[in-house]
């Protein structure tokens, strides 16, 4: 069995919807060039991996792995745009935990670091349980994360403005 000091094994967890996986893969490709002795195992759904990796030339140290997307066999979608997300979330985080365990067993390489999309809330706890560092990657621009960080302030300011507006109407 390879140890993490001989050949680091970085698990990468991608959120499979929207454009989350592509910027994460771009980062992984750059890291893979900078750390050619490291192995990067990229986890997402089959649909996301097919789309993300279809136009990408991978280095020898990046390998995609599919996690269960939550869609039952033979399922007919209703047409609601969030249905696939809901099915996926019902399986998460177990789909990542189970697939990661399979990959570790199959490769004989323990995980030495977990890099994940910041949307995947469970990743920090998983890294802590494995005793490895966790790096959360925010795939969107800085504006959207700032909105999350300052939500309370934004709501508070809007409530103050609304209150002042109502007082002026009397």
PEJO-V38734 format. One record per residue. N is the residue number from 1. RES is the residue in one small letter. PSI is psi as a letter, one per 40 degrees, with the letter a starting at -180 (none if undefined). OMEGA is omega in radians with two decimals (999 if undefined). Layout:
((N;RES;PSI;OMEGA) (N;RES;PSI;OMEGA))
//
This chain:
((1;x;h;3.13) (2;x;i;3.08) (3;x;i;-3.09) (4;x;d;3.12) (5;x;d;3.10) (6;x;d;-3.10) (7;x;g;-3.12) (8;x;i;3.13) (9;x;h;-3.09) (10;x;h;3.04) (11;x;h;-3.13) (12;x;h;-3.13) (13;x;h;-3.14) (14;x;h;2.97) (15;x;h;-2.92) (16;x;e;-3.06) (17;x;i;-3.12) (18;x;a;-3.11) (19;x;f;-3.07) (20;x;d;-3.02) (21;x;d;-3.05) (22;x;d;3.12) (23;x;d;3.09) (24;x;d;3.10) (25;x;d;3.09) (26;x;d;3.08) (27;x;d;-3.12) (28;x;d;3.12) (29;x;d;3.12) (30;x;d;3.10) (31;x;d;-3.12) (32;x;d;3.08) (33;x;d;-3.12) (34;x;d;-3.12) (35;x;g;-3.05) (36;x;e;3.12) (37;x;e;-3.13) (38;x;i;3.03) (39;x;h;3.13) (40;x;h;3.09) (41;x;h;-3.01) (42;x;h;-3.05) (43;x;h;3.02) (44;x;a;3.13) (45;x;i;-3.12) (46;x;d;-3.13) (47;x;d;3.14) (48;x;d;-3.14) (49;x;d;3.13) (50;x;d;-3.14) (51;x;d;-3.05) (52;x;d;-3.05) (53;x;e;-3.04) (54;x;d;-3.10) (55;x;f;-3.02) (56;x;h;3.02) (57;x;h;-3.09) (58;x;i;2.97) (59;x;i;-3.13) (60;x;e;-3.06) (61;x;e;3.05) (62;x;h;3.12) (63;x;h;3.08) (64;x;i;3.05) (65;x;h;-3.12) (66;x;h;2.99) (67;x;i;-3.14) (68;x;h;-3.10) (69;x;e;3.11) (70;x;e;-3.11) (71;x;h;3.13) (72;x;i;3.12) (73;x;h;3.13) (74;x;e;-3.11) (75;x;h;3.06) (76;x;h;-3.11) (77;x;i;-3.11) (78;x;e;-3.07) (79;x;e;3.10) (80;x;h;-3.04) (81;x;d;-3.12) (82;x;e;-3.11) (83;x;d;-3.13) (84;x;d;3.12) (85;x;d;3.13) (86;x;d;3.12) (87;x;d;3.11) (88;x;d;-3.09) (89;x;d;3.09) (90;x;d;-3.13) (91;x;e;-3.05) (92;x;h;0.27) (93;x;e;-3.06) (94;x;d;3.12) (95;x;d;3.11) (96;x;d;-3.13) (97;x;d;-3.10) (98;x;d;-3.12) (99;x;d;3.10) (100;x;d;3.12) (101;x;d;3.11) (102;x;d;-3.11) (103;x;d;3.11) (104;x;d;3.13) (105;x;d;-3.11) (106;x;d;-3.08) (107;x;d;-3.06) (108;x;e;-3.11) (109;x;h;3.07) (110;x;i;3.11) (111;x;h;3.11) (112;x;e;3.12) (113;x;i;3.08) (114;x;h;3.08) (115;x;h;-3.08) (116;x;i;2.94) (117;x;h;-3.11) (118;x;d;3.09) (119;x;d;-3.06) (120;x;g;-3.00) (121;x;d;-3.03) (122;x;e;-3.01) (123;x;d;3.14) (124;x;d;3.13) (125;x;d;3.10) (126;x;d;3.13) (127;x;d;3.12) (128;x;d;3.12) (129;x;d;3.13) (130;x;e;-3.12) (131;x;f;-3.13) (132;x;i;3.08) (133;x;i;3.09) (134;x;h;3.05) (135;x;h;3.09) (136;x;h;-3.10) (137;x;h;3.10) (138;x;h;-3.01) (139;x;e;-3.12) (140;x;i;3.12) (141;x;i;-3.08) (142;x;d;-3.10) (143;x;d;-3.07) (144;x;d;3.11) (145;x;d;3.10) (146;x;d;3.07) (147;x;d;3.10) (148;x;d;-3.10) (149;x;d;-3.07) (150;x;e;-3.12) (151;x;d;-3.12) (152;x;d;3.13) (153;x;d;-3.13) (154;x;d;3.12) (155;x;d;3.14) (156;x;d;3.13) (157;x;d;3.13) (158;x;d;3.09) (159;x;d;3.10) (160;x;d;3.14) (161;x;d;3.14) (162;x;d;3.14) (163;x;d;3.11) (164;x;d;-3.14) (165;x;d;-3.14) (166;x;d;3.12) (167;x;d;-3.12) (168;x;e;-3.10) (169;x;d;-3.05) (170;x;none;999))
//
